[in-house]
Amino acid sequence: MPIEPTRQLHYVIEGDARKPVLVMSNSLGTTLEMWNPQMAALTRHFRVLRYDTRGHGRSALPSSSFGMAELASDVVAIMDHADIGRAHFCGLSMGGMTGMFLARHHAARFGRFVLANTAALIGPASVWDTRIGTVRRDGMRAIVDGVLARWFTEPYLRAHEDEIAPVRQMLIAANADGYAANCAAVRDADLRDLLPAIAAPVLVIAGEQDLATTAAQGREAAEAIPGARYAALPAAHLSNWELPEAFGDLVIAFLGH
């Protein structure tokens, strides 16, 4: 839907309007459906706002390039459009980077932050350049198997093919140009200098077997943010999908419910 004349962003809100709002922000290459495993538990405690990142799902890809500032401003614009003054925030991977930017530059609009499977700098740039070139040349199918191998542990990949199928389909269906543009936004983001200035309560969740944003990177982020808490799950990058109950329990407990 048109949030502003220049922004077409898709979002959904679920749960009791009397409960605190929780905004969920997605990993690169996915849609708001990546949070399906948590929704039953989260909506018992929160009014949950999910959205498709620009260039993903039903959210339009703008004609101009963009970075983390624009991805963060999309969240604020959606909240304004939905008449939400203040919310908690949970983001994974690219969504976690979006959360870092929001926590530093839009702190008045948010309560607590959960930053999952993320880092303040995800590189090297050459890896992103290669991936951008691949998807623009060969399409999303060319990278799907490699992405899934980094997103899930090997035992989970072998034993849970049916459960992984929706994630595979999200990646295959992703707009290649939108994916590439968001890859560039992540490639160009270095948020390390922002972390010491974050004053909001933060929980960093890492995956012990995450190859994309390692547990060490998660711990570094938690140590750089004053007062932040750190938790690790025995999972890879998409920890909310591999261990949905454990992930949800961490989020709910930290947000005070």
Backbone hydrogen bonds, N-H to C=O, Kabsch-Sander energy under -0.5 kcal/mol:
donor,donor_aa,acceptor,acceptor_aa,energy
3,I,1,M,-1.0
3,I,7,R,-1.5
4,E,7,R,-1.2
7,R,4,E,-1.6
9,L,1,M,-2.1
9,L,7,R,-0.6
12,V,50,R,-2.6
14,E,48,V,-2.6
16,D,43,T,-0.5
19,K,16,D,-1.9
22,L,47,R,-2.3
23,V,88,H,-2.5
24,M,49,L,-2.6
25,S,90,C,-2.5
30,T,27,S,-1.7
34,M,31,T,-2.1
35,W,32,L,-1.5
36,N,33,E,-2.0
38,Q,35,W,-1.6
39,M,35,W,-0.9
39,M,36,N,-0.8
40,A,36,N,-0.5
42,L,38,Q,-2.9
43,T,39,M,-2.5
44,R,41,A,-1.0
45,H,42,L,-1.6
46,F,42,L,-2.4
47,R,20,P,-2.8
48,V,14,E,-2.9
48,V,46,F,-0.8
49,L,22,L,-2.7
50,R,12,V,-2.6
50,R,48,V,-0.6
51,Y,24,M,-0.7
52,D,10,H,-2.4
53,T,51,Y,-0.6
55,G,59,S,-0.6
55,G,60,A,-0.7
56,H,53,T,-2.1
59,S,56,H,-2.6
60,A,8,Q,-2.4
71,L,67,G,-2.0
72,A,68,M,-2.5
73,S,69,A,-2.2
74,D,70,E,-1.7
75,V,71,L,-1.0
76,V,72,A,-1.6
77,A,73,S,-2.4
78,I,74,D,-2.4
79,M,75,V,-2.4
80,D,76,V,-2.5
81,H,77,A,-2.5
82,A,78,I,-2.3
83,D,80,D,-1.3
84,I,79,M,-3.1
85,G,83,D,-0.6
87,A,109,R,-1.8
88,H,21,V,-2.8
89,F,112,R,-2.3
90,C,23,V,-2.9
91,G,114,V,-2.4
92,L,25,S,-1.8
93,S,116,A,-2.7
95,G,26,N,-0.7
95,G,92,L,-2.3
96,G,93,S,-0.5
97,M,93,S,-1.8
98,T,94,M,-2.2
99,G,95,G,-1.8
100,M,96,G,-2.0
101,F,97,M,-2.0
102,L,98,T,-2.4
103,A,99,G,-2.8
104,R,100,M,-1.4
105,H,101,F,-2.8
106,H,102,L,-2.6
109,R,106,H,-1.8
110,F,107,A,-1.7
111,G,87,A,-2.0
113,F,201,P,-2.4
114,V,89,F,-2.6
115,L,113,F,-0.5
115,L,203,L,-2.9
116,A,91,G,-2.9
116,A,114,V,-0.6
117,N,205,I,-3.2
123,G,121,L,-0.6
127,V,124,P,-0.9
128,W,124,P,-1.2
129,D,125,A,-2.5
130,T,126,S,-2.2
131,R,127,V,-2.2
132,I,128,W,-2.9
133,G,129,D,-2.3
134,T,130,T,-2.2
135,V,131,R,-2.5
136,R,132,I,-2.0
137,R,133,G,-1.7
138,D,134,T,-3.6
139,G,134,T,-0.5
139,G,135,V,-1.3
142,A,139,G,-1.0
143,I,140,M,-1.9
144,V,140,M,-1.0
147,V,143,I,-2.5
148,L,144,V,-2.7
149,A,145,D,-1.9
150,R,146,G,-0.8
150,R,147,V,-1.0
151,W,147,V,-1.7
152,F,148,L,-1.8
157,L,153,T,-2.4
158,R,154,E,-2.2
159,A,155,P,-2.1
160,H,156,Y,-1.9
164,I,160,H,-2.0
165,A,161,E,-1.2
167,V,164,I,-0.8
168,R,164,I,-2.3
169,Q,165,A,-2.5
170,M,166,P,-2.1
171,L,167,V,-2.2
172,I,168,R,-2.5
173,A,169,Q,-2.5
174,A,170,M,-0.8
174,A,171,L,-0.7
179,Y,175,N,-3.0
180,A,176,A,-2.6
181,A,177,D,-2.3
182,N,178,G,-2.0
183,C,179,Y,-2.4
184,A,180,A,-2.1
185,A,181,A,-1.5
186,V,182,N,-2.2
187,R,183,C,-2.9
188,D,184,A,-2.1
189,A,186,V,-1.1
190,D,188,D,-0.5
191,L,120,A,-2.9
194,L,191,L,-1.4
195,L,191,L,-1.0
197,A,194,L,-1.5
198,I,195,L,-1.8
203,L,113,F,-2.5
204,V,229,R,-2.8
205,I,115,L,-1.9
205,I,203,L,-0.6
206,A,231,A,-2.6
208,E,206,A,-0.5
208,E,233,L,-3.2
209,Q,235,A,-2.9
210,D,207,G,-1.8
211,L,150,R,-0.7
211,L,209,Q,-0.5
218,G,214,T,-2.1
219,R,215,A,-2.6
220,E,216,A,-2.3
221,A,217,Q,-2.1
222,A,218,G,-2.3
223,E,219,R,-2.6
224,A,220,E,-1.5
225,I,221,A,-1.3
228,A,225,I,-2.1
229,R,202,V,-2.8
231,A,204,V,-2.4
233,L,206,A,-2.7
235,A,233,L,-2.5
237,H,150,R,-1.1
238,L,151,W,-2.3
239,S,237,H,-1.7
241,W,238,L,-1.2
242,E,238,L,-2.1
243,L,239,S,-2.4
247,F,243,L,-2.5
248,G,244,P,-2.4
249,D,245,E,-2.6
250,L,246,A,-1.9
251,V,247,F,-2.1
252,I,248,G,-2.8
253,A,249,D,-2.5
254,F,250,L,-2.3
255,L,251,V,-2.2
256,G,253,A,-1.0
257,H,252,I,-2.4
